[in-house]
Amino acid sequence: MQQILHAAGIDPAPRRAAPARKQFLATQARGIPAAGFAHPGTVLPRRLHGLIIIGHGTRRAHLAGITSNPGGAWTTQPAGNVLRDPGQLTASARFLIRDRAGQFTRSSGAVFTAQSVRIPASPPQAPTANAIRETMTATLRRELPGRLLIVNEHHLRRVLTGYMVYYNTARPHRAPSQLTPAQAHTQPPQINLAEHPIRRK
């Protein structure tokens, strides 16, 4: 059967259908930000939530806001602020990836759809569908709580704001060839290994 289809010039079924999710993300990465909540640990019993938006193409992250009560009405305001800021990640956004958390209400989604940004439905209980933002959350949990004791919302905002500067301008990433998000549109440096011989003792 496969030989008959190949002789007739018909590709296998997955190629005739829509592209796979991985192919879609690779071709549309420049216009896809991902949004989600991260909650770094604090010394207080209450949990603080940080709304983080990260671009798929460059891995540039932006802290949209911090709150202890992330309701739908609160989520709408940071979403609008991100869209109104001309230098932010959503300047060329065509799609927004987010999970099905209750904080993302119809009103917060309407802020993006009004700017012609589509929000494809994410599968329920599938964190890999928003893998880049989930990786960002894991990075925050791995690199922040072990070294800092967050005492309140103001302290967390200062810490995360400083960390975003480091994350975007000094921390290399595998996806953009070990460049920082700020260098994502440049070429990796060309290093002549012949000029750096390995010496052993």
Secondary structure, DSSP 8 states (H G I E B T S, - for coil): -HHHHHHTT---HHHHSS--HHHHHHHHGGG-EEEEEE----SSSS--EEEEEEETTT--EEEEEEESS--HHHHHHHHHHHHH-TTSGGGG-SB-B----TTS-HHHHHHHHTTT-B-----TT-GGGGHHHHHHHHHHHHHSTTT----SHHHHHHHHHHHHHHHHHT--BTTTTTB-GGGTTS------GGGS-----
